[in-house]
Amino acid sequence: MQNEIANFSWIVVFILTILGTGLLRVGLKGFKSDKIDQKDSLGVAWSERFGIIALNGVFLLLAAFIVSIVKLASL
């Protein structure tokens, strides 16, 4: 039982890392697109949306890093 929980938590760290990296890449690629100076149908600038997406990616990567440090410290 204990080993299954430990394996599951490493899977969660892996998923957080993949999601964080993906969001960060999408956000940073968005800054190079043609839409950066335009606004969407709600009147929100695309630069704000891409910034929020990239920031979410950074937070997910930070969470994965913190969880992995806590897990390694508990070994």
C-alpha positions in Angstrom: 0.0 0.0 0.0 2.7 2.4 1.0 4.7 1.6 -2.2 1.7 2.2 -4.4 1.1 5.7 -2.9 4.8 6.5 -3.4 4.6 5.5 -7.1 1.4 7.4 -7.6 3.0 10.6 -6.3 5.9 10.3 -8.7 3.3 10.0 -11.5 1.7 13.2 -10.3 5.0 14.9 -10.3 5.6 13.7 -13.9 2.1 14.9 -15.0 2.7 18.3 -13.4 6.0 18.6 -15.2 4.5 17.7 -18.6 1.6 20.1 -18.2 3.8 22.9 -16.9 6.2 22.5 -19.7 3.4 22.4 -22.3 1.7 25.5 -21.0 4.9 27.4 -20.7 5.8 26.5 -24.3 2.4 27.5 -25.6 2.5 30.8 -23.7 5.9 31.7 -25.0 5.1 30.7 -28.6 2.1 32.9 -28.4 4.2 36.0 -27.8 5.8 35.4 -31.2 2.5 35.1 -33.0 0.7 37.7 -35.1 -2.2 37.9 -32.6 -0.1 39.5 -29.9 -1.3 43.0 -30.6 -5.0 42.0 -31.3 -7.9 41.6 -28.9 -10.3 38.7 -28.8 -14.1 38.9 -29.0 -14.3 39.8 -25.2 -11.9 42.7 -25.6 -9.0 41.0 -23.8 -5.6 41.4 -25.4 -4.0 38.2 -26.5 -0.7 39.3 -24.8 -2.5 39.0 -21.5 -3.9 35.6 -22.3 -0.5 34.3 -23.4 1.1 35.8 -20.2 -1.4 34.0 -18.0 -0.9 30.7 -19.8 2.9 31.0 -19.4 2.5 32.0 -15.8 0.3 28.9 -15.1 3.0 26.8 -16.7 5.7 28.3 -14.4 3.5 27.6 -11.3 2.9 24.0 -12.3 6.7 23.5 -12.8 7.3 25.1 -9.4 4.8 22.8 -7.8 6.4 19.8 -9.4 9.8 20.9 -8.2 8.6 21.5 -4.6 6.8 18.1 -4.5 9.8 16.3 -5.8 12.1 18.0 -3.2 9.6 17.1 -0.4 9.5 13.5 -1.6 13.2 13.2 -1.9 13.7 14.7 1.6 11.3 12.1 3.1 13.3 9.1 1.7 
